[in-house]
Amino acid sequence: MHVLVVGGGVGGPVLAMALRDRGWDVTVVERTPADGRGSGSWFTVTPNGLSALAAVGALDPVRALGSPTAGNLVLGATGRRLGTIGAGAPLTDGTPALSFRRPELAATLLDLAVRRGVEVVERARVTTASSGPDAATISLDDGTSLSADVVVGADGIQSVVRRAIDPQAPSGRYLGLVNFGGVTVDHADHGLTPGVWTFVFGRRAFFGALPIADGRVVWFANEPRPAVSDHERATTSSDEWRAHLVDLAAADDSPFADLIAVGRLDLAADNTHDLPSVPRWHRGRLGLIGDAIHAPSPSSGQGASMALEDAVIMGDLLDRHADDPASAFSAFDTARRRRVEKIVAMGARSSSAKTPGSMQRVVTEAVMRVVFRFVVTERSQAWVTGYRVEEHLVPTP
Ligand SMILES: Cc1cc2nc3c(=O)[nH]c(=O)nc-3n(C[C@H](O)[C@H](O)[C@H](O)COP(=O)(O)OP(=O)(O)OC[C@H]3O[C@@H](n4cnc5c(N)ncnc54)[C@H](O)[C@@H]3O)c2cc1C
């Protein structure tokens, strides 16, 4: 059997490995060149996502890239502690959540897949996909096409394969937050706890920072505002955005203004979208995984982990229903939809707590303290981070 995986981001290479390890011929088609994936911010993969990496033997090879992350401390604009959010119980071998630089993790996973015999076609943008009785076909932007038994779109929130499956499929929804991310080196005096994300519900924006193992501090800012236009992005320099963030942070009693002032901006003015529910996940020999079908707000901290879970489950089901991909895709929908849509809804709620109406008027710091004490607890989040992918693979009869 031959599968074409569209997208070599987070989920694509893991699906590629899952099927290659089962003897499939696998081709990953990725629009960016290997040296063009350098930009991007950091994210945390919680133990549920790590269990998916372990299931394809990819956890050990990427472990050294990840910075152990114990959890999240939430503060108010005055520095008052509002609560904590755990990052989930570690894996049985003790591995806690790990924070990665997204492009570094994606590139390493793709390299691993290549070493196992996966073919990668880079600098190739898929323009459309179709399903026939015996094969599925993708068209590339150079005018050529490729065919295989199955095509799986792991092509992110703006998925072309999703549109080929259903031209009426929804697109991403703007969440009212613009995202920035960066790194600060040589600033030992920040007062933050190493290995813990510190989040601040600031007066004008939401901030997060993580001192990682090598002493650098990774940070992000979410500014509630209308989406940044292409014109504004093209006419605003990195230094101007950074100065703007310093100004936003100066309103709070926190280390963020200082941290950002001496830091480097890696991700500038990224409009934040989510994709709550996609009615059709498959058609004929075409299927989808990851952000292409269920992109959560970055506030959920679960997008990468869900894409990784999807990849392992999809690999298992496709191999079990190798003669009938439509049955595999249907079983995947049944297995995954409830969980992933619930997580996207949870992410949207977290996001809305960062918008000004919520921040300044409705959700007072006192209410947040109650929420973090009684509602968002390690126990209440266990269904998210306590999921272990190997427990959800169909047992071999
Ligand atoms: C700022 C930010 C912070 C985040 N924080 C977290 C976090 O803390 N924890 C977490 O779990 N998740 C987080 N996420 C979400 C996470 O990055 C995504 O959910 C995850 O990357 C989805 O994986 P994916 O494989 O589905 O898609 P992606 O990783 O987006 O990969 C899609 C790939 O497809 C390629 N592609 C797209 N279209 C085409 C085409 N037409 N032809 C060929 N190739 C194509 C792209 O170049 C890309 O390489 C965050 C996201 C953002 C933006």
The ligand as an SDF file (V2000), in Angstrom:
LIG
                    3D

 53 58  0  0  0  0  0  0  0  0999 V2000
    1.6710   30.4070   18.5050 C   0  0  0  0  0  0  0  0  0  0  0  0
    1.2020   29.0010   18.6670 C   0  0  0  0  0  0  0  0  0  0  0  0
    1.3910   28.3720   19.8850 C   0  0  0  0  0  0  0  0  0  0  0  0
    0.9990   27.0550   20.0340 C   0  0  0  0  0  0  0  0  0  0  0  0
    1.1830   26.4400   21.2410 N   0  0  0  0  0  0  0  0  0  0  0  0
    0.8820   25.1280   21.3700 C   0  0  0  0  0  0  0  0  0  0  0  0
    1.1510   24.3920   22.6000 C   0  0  0  0  0  0  0  0  0  0  0  0
    1.6660   24.9230   23.6030 O   0  0  0  0  0  0  0  0  0  0  0  0
    0.8850   23.0690   22.6330 N   0  0  0  0  0  0  0  0  0  0  0  0
    0.3570   22.4500   21.5400 C   0  0  0  0  0  0  0  0  0  0  0  0
    0.1370   21.2340   21.6330 O   0  0  0  0  0  0  0  0  0  0  0  0
    0.0630   23.0950   20.3890 N   0  0  0  0  0  0  0  0  0  0  0  0
    0.3180   24.4190   20.2580 C   0  0  0  0  0  0  0  0  0  0  0  0
    0.0610   25.0730   19.0740 N   0  0  0  0  0  0  0  0  0  0  0  0
   -0.6090   24.3720   17.9740 C   0  0  0  0  0  0  0  0  0  0  0  0
    0.2970   23.5090   17.1340 C   0  0  0  0  0  0  0  0  0  0  0  0
    1.3740   24.2250   16.5680 O   0  0  0  0  0  0  0  0  0  0  0  0
   -0.5390   22.8910   16.0210 C   0  0  0  0  0  0  0  0  0  0  0  0
   -1.7530   22.4250   16.5500 O   0  0  0  0  0  0  0  0  0  0  0  0
    0.1960   21.7300   15.3760 C   0  0  0  0  0  0  0  0  0  0  0  0
    1.3840   22.1870   14.7710 O   0  0  0  0  0  0  0  0  0  0  0  0
   -0.6980   21.0420   14.3440 C   0  0  0  0  0  0  0  0  0  0  0  0
    0.0280   20.0380   13.6890 O   0  0  0  0  0  0  0  0  0  0  0  0
   -0.3690   19.6310   12.2110 P   0  0  0  0  0  0  0  0  0  0  0  0
    0.6170   18.5960   11.8090 O   0  0  0  0  0  0  0  0  0  0  0  0
   -1.8130   19.3180   12.1280 O   0  0  0  0  0  0  0  0  0  0  0  0
   -0.1610   20.9440   11.3210 O   0  0  0  0  0  0  0  0  0  0  0  0
    1.1280   21.8400   11.1600 P   0  0  0  0  0  0  0  0  0  0  0  0
    2.1230   21.5760   12.2180 O   0  0  0  0  0  0  0  0  0  0  0  0
    0.6160   23.2220   10.9560 O   0  0  0  0  0  0  0  0  0  0  0  0
    1.7730   21.2960    9.8000 O   0  0  0  0  0  0  0  0  0  0  0  0
    1.1620   21.5030    8.5480 C   0  0  0  0  0  0  0  0  0  0  0  0
    2.2540   21.3450    7.4940 C   0  0  0  0  0  0  0  0  0  0  0  0
    1.6420   21.2790    6.2140 O   0  0  0  0  0  0  0  0  0  0  0  0
    2.3620   22.0730    5.3030 C   0  0  0  0  0  0  0  0  0  0  0  0
    1.4180   22.4690    4.2620 N   0  0  0  0  0  0  0  0  0  0  0  0
    0.3320   23.2620    4.4200 C   0  0  0  0  0  0  0  0  0  0  0  0
   -0.3300   23.3860    3.2570 N   0  0  0  0  0  0  0  0  0  0  0  0
    0.3660   22.6510    2.3450 C   0  0  0  0  0  0  0  0  0  0  0  0
    0.1790   22.4020    0.9570 C   0  0  0  0  0  0  0  0  0  0  0  0
   -0.8590   22.9300    0.2720 N   0  0  0  0  0  0  0  0  0  0  0  0
    1.0690   21.6210    0.3120 N   0  0  0  0  0  0  0  0  0  0  0  0
    2.1280   21.0660    0.9880 C   0  0  0  0  0  0  0  0  0  0  0  0
    2.3530   21.2850    2.3120 N   0  0  0  0  0  0  0  0  0  0  0  0
    1.4730   22.0660    2.9810 C   0  0  0  0  0  0  0  0  0  0  0  0
    2.8730   23.2260    6.1570 C   0  0  0  0  0  0  0  0  0  0  0  0
    4.0000   23.8730    5.5450 O   0  0  0  0  0  0  0  0  0  0  0  0
    3.2180   22.5280    7.4620 C   0  0  0  0  0  0  0  0  0  0  0  0
    4.5470   22.0560    7.4640 O   0  0  0  0  0  0  0  0  0  0  0  0
    0.4020   26.3800   18.9240 C   0  0  0  0  0  0  0  0  0  0  0  0
    0.2020   27.0280   17.6980 C   0  0  0  0  0  0  0  0  0  0  0  0
    0.5910   28.3360   17.5690 C   0  0  0  0  0  0  0  0  0  0  0  0
    0.3650   29.0380   16.2360 C   0  0  0  0  0  0  0  0  0  0  0  0
  1  2  1  0
  2  3  1  0
  2 52  2  0
  3  4  2  0
  4  5  1  0
  4 50  1  0
  5  6  2  0
  6  7  1  0
  6 13  1  0
  7  8  2  0
  7  9  1  0
  9 10  1  0
 10 11  2  0
 10 12  1  0
 12 13  2  0
 13 14  1  0
 14 15  1  0
 14 50  1  0
 15 16  1  0
 16 17  1  0
 16 18  1  0
 18 19  1  0
 18 20  1  0
 20 21  1  0
 20 22  1  0
 22 23  1  0
 23 24  1  0
 24 25  2  0
 24 26  1  0
 24 27  1  0
 27 28  1  0
 28 29  2  0
 28 30  1  0
 28 31  1  0
 31 32  1  0
 32 33  1  0
 33 34  1  0
 33 48  1  0
 34 35  1  0
 35 36  1  0
 35 46  1  0
 36 37  1  0
 36 45  1  0
 37 38  2  0
 38 39  1  0
 39 40  1  0
 39 45  2  0
 40 41  1  0
 40 42  2  0
 42 43  1  0
 43 44  2  0
 44 45  1  0
 46 47  1  0
 46 48  1  0
 48 49  1  0
 50 51  2  0
 51 52  1  0
 52 53  1  0
M  END
$$$$
